[in-house]
Amino acid sequence: MPINPDVAIGAELPDRTFSWGASDVLLYHLGIGAGSRKGDNLDPKALRYTLDNDQLQVLPSFGVVVPTFHETNPPPLDLPGCDINLAQVVHGAQSVEVHGPIPTSGSAKLTTRISDIWDKGKAAVIWQEGTATDASGQPLWTVRSSIFVKGEGGWGGNRGDATAVTVPDHAPDLDTTYDVTPQQAMLYRLCGDRNPLHADPEFAKGAGFPAPILHGLCSYGIVLREVTDGLLDGSAAAVKGFTARFAGVVFPGETIRVQGWQEDGSVVVTASIKSDVEQRNGAPVLADCVVTTA
């Protein structure tokens, strides 16, 4: 069968060694909308994302993308025990936990394994876990992610846990929006994700979408940046971890609404598509998330 959980679960993926510099950090921040608001070019807080001086900081979500940042080919899906293709796949969930501020330049090694596979009947969810370490073997950050594979599943495996984030029943501490630019996916794909689903209209139609969609990890970074700026005084170092469950897609040109509720040691977040008429497809929630701050 296309997915063999007996082979896949627990399989180690090839280690990946990578390096990054300030230019990569700047491009990533621009790709997730940093510096796009009026006055950001003069605002010292905003310039901490976009100016390569001694105040430059790194948003923790950068750790998710930097291992493949310089890739120019579509991402491979050569996972042990998994015969799947890009047209079947969308991002399901993503988390990152940092063990200290990510430096603006450096080198690391990422060690990754397939940690679990869920059987959703007409789809499968493949989970991966990885840890990035420096040259001395000290952990820098840990990532966990899932991909949703359409057309697979049905072997009678574990269905998994789909528990959603509980949103507080009072007004949010943050309620803001970000306008996704028409070229945002084209810019963000320069951060190492050349999946044609985000650029090629014909490929997107073949995958069941009317047009190319924004990268899930681009919206992931946008939401984290908006929360960091709106509730954490723009300090990337205040973010210890960020977990998101993707529940919808974004098309370039749409507006993302971000709402956040400060809790003890965390921020509960929801992201939705804002529309002047109605929520697209009747599905207001794009993602629910938790930002860990302590």
PEWOWO-V177333 format. One record per residue. RES is the residue in three letters. OMEGA is omega in degrees with one decimal (NA if undefined). Layout:
# PEWOWO-V177333
res = [RES RES]
omega = [OMEGA OMEGA]
This chain:
# PEWOWO-V177333
res = [MET PRO ILE ASN PRO ASP VAL ALA ILE GLY ALA GLU LEU PRO ASP ARG THR PHE SER TRP GLY ALA SER ASP VAL LEU LEU TYR HIS LEU GLY ILE GLY ALA GLY SER ARG LYS GLY ASP ASN LEU ASP PRO LYS ALA LEU ARG TYR THR LEU ASP ASN ASP GLN LEU GLN VAL LEU PRO SER PHE GLY VAL VAL VAL PRO THR PHE HIS GLU THR ASN PRO PRO PRO LEU ASP LEU PRO GLY CYS ASP ILE ASN LEU ALA GLN VAL VAL HIS GLY ALA GLN SER VAL GLU VAL HIS GLY PRO ILE PRO THR SER GLY SER ALA LYS LEU THR THR ARG ILE SER ASP ILE TRP ASP LYS GLY LYS ALA ALA VAL ILE TRP GLN GLU GLY THR ALA THR ASP ALA SER GLY GLN PRO LEU TRP THR VAL ARG SER SER ILE PHE VAL LYS GLY GLU GLY GLY TRP GLY GLY ASN ARG GLY ASP ALA THR ALA VAL THR VAL PRO ASP HIS ALA PRO ASP LEU ASP THR THR TYR ASP VAL THR PRO GLN GLN ALA MET LEU TYR ARG LEU CYS GLY ASP ARG ASN PRO LEU HIS ALA ASP PRO GLU PHE ALA LYS GLY ALA GLY PHE PRO ALA PRO ILE LEU HIS GLY LEU CYS SER TYR GLY ILE VAL LEU ARG GLU VAL THR ASP GLY LEU LEU ASP GLY SER ALA ALA ALA VAL LYS GLY PHE THR ALA ARG PHE ALA GLY VAL VAL PHE PRO GLY GLU THR ILE ARG VAL GLN GLY TRP GLN GLU ASP GLY SER VAL VAL VAL THR ALA SER ILE LYS SER ASP VAL GLU GLN ARG ASN GLY ALA PRO VAL LEU ALA ASP CYS VAL VAL THR THR ALA]
omega = [-175.4 175.3 177.9 -176.1 179.7 177.9 -170.2 -172.4 -178.3 -178.2 176.8 175.1 179.1 175.5 178.9 175.9 -173.4 177.6 177.9 178.0 -176.4 -179.5 177.2 178.7 -179.9 -179.3 178.8 -179.6 176.6 -179.8 178.4 168.6 177.5 177.7 -172.6 -178.4 179.5 179.8 -179.1 -179.8 179.5 -174.4 -178.8 178.7 179.6 -178.1 175.5 174.9 -162.6 -179.7 -175.9 172.4 -175.5 175.9 -178.4 177.6 -177.5 175.6 -175.5 178.4 174.8 -179.5 179.7 -171.6 -171.3 179.5 -179.3 -169.9 -175.6 176.8 178.2 176.1 174.3 -177.2 178.7 176.1 -178.5 179.0 -179.8 177.2 -175.9 176.6 -175.4 179.4 -173.0 -177.2 179.8 -160.9 164.5 -179.4 -178.3 -178.3 -179.1 171.9 173.3 174.0 -179.2 -179.3 179.2 178.8 176.4 179.5 -178.2 172.2 179.6 177.6 -178.8 173.6 178.4 176.1 -171.0 173.9 171.6 -172.2 -178.3 172.1 178.9 178.5 -178.8 178.2 178.2 178.3 175.7 176.3 -177.9 -179.1 174.2 175.2 180.0 176.9 175.4 -179.0 177.3 -174.5 -179.8 -179.5 178.2 179.8 177.0 175.8 178.7 -179.2 173.8 -176.7 173.8 169.9 179.1 -174.3 -179.2 175.1 177.1 -177.3 177.4 180.0 177.9 -179.3 179.1 179.9 176.4 -176.8 -179.1 -178.1 -179.7 176.2 177.3 -178.3 178.2 -176.4 174.8 -176.1 -179.1 174.9 177.5 175.0 -173.5 179.4 173.7 179.0 177.8 -177.4 179.5 -177.8 -173.6 179.7 178.5 176.8 -175.1 -178.8 175.1 176.5 170.9 177.9 -177.1 176.9 -178.1 176.5 -175.6 -176.2 -172.5 -177.8 -178.7 177.6 179.8 178.5 178.5 178.1 175.9 179.5 -179.2 -178.6 176.5 -179.4 176.9 176.4 175.7 -179.5 172.8 177.2 176.2 179.7 178.3 -177.6 179.9 179.0 179.7 178.6 178.9 -179.2 -173.1 -174.6 -174.8 176.1 176.8 -176.3 177.8 -179.3 178.9 -179.0 177.6 179.8 -179.5 -180.0 179.7 172.3 -177.1 -177.7 -178.8 -179.0 176.8 172.3 174.9 -177.6 178.6 179.8 177.7 173.9 -178.1 176.5 -178.0 179.0 179.4 175.9 178.0 176.3 -179.5 172.7 174.2 -171.1 165.7 175.1 -178.5 175.2 -179.1 178.3 178.1 -176.4 -179.3 176.2 -178.4 176.9 178.7 -177.4 -174.1 -174.1 174.6 -179.1 166.9 -165.6 170.8 173.4 178.0 -176.3 -179.8 NA]
